[in-house]
């Protein structure tokens, strides 16, 4: 549909690039690139001295070092910080797109909305990094955090607004997409402010004597802090949603399960949403986010005040 609507004058069944052609092309590119690097790139062998405290770690030593890093009180506190920081954004980051599709937006149109924001996403890390180079990079994180939470309410309004601006033919007016892009662009500012500042802090406290093991551990915890709220948010949204059977031949109140939906359909009724779980979950996540903010701000100030020796494990 995307190719026929935006790239072709005559509609066709297949896309411009097939999956086989895509995989074959990039497979050849990767093989050629790897071969050229192996043949043309020559590296000088260097011997790492122990004078600067650095040492090459094997696989077992790397895991052992990661365990030693995790045993540091400062690192444990930082890991709790990273693994809980995104609870307040669980609904906004992971459920909003699904609700827009449910409201009638086409999947390809939703994907196209990311194109106007791409230049902003490229420039933001460069701009924000100028403000995170000091000893307290997490200050930027907490300046952006409440605005990112409040934008969740804006997303909630936009999702409900989507149902009202939809045209009878299933399309949306141009001003609707303009509003979506503007809100999404503002949200990216808060998102990248949080991301760049947290990465800057992790880079500042990481012990250079253990190479990338330190950053890998913190990055893994940060990724876990992004994935588990997404799983819970997607799993719980249906539990907070209440639907009612309308137009059935017999009084059947709720469509809370698949069996209820089948009974409602057999009685020539339709299940209509009375309470959208997305709205409940959004408000709940934002409330959790502000509670987390009260706790985490003090912990972040404490973490940023620690000397570099509190982060060393060698």
Secondary structure, 3 states (H helix, E strand, C coil): CHHHHHHCCCCCCCCCCCHHHHHHHHHHHHHHHHHHHHHHCCCCCCCCCCCCCCCCCCHHHHHHHHHHHHCCHHHHHHHHHHHHCCHHHHHHHHCHHHHHHHCCCCHHHHHHHHHHHHHHHHHHHHHHHCCCCCCCCHHHHHHHHHHHHHHHHHHHHHHHHHHHHECCCCCECHHHHHHHHHHHHHHHHHHHHHHHHHHHHHHHHCCHHHCCHHHHHHHHHHHHHHHHHHHHHHHHCCCCCEEEEECCCCCCCECCCHHHHHHHHHCCCEEEEEECHHHHHHHHHHHHHHHHHHHHHHHHHHHHHCCHHHHCCC
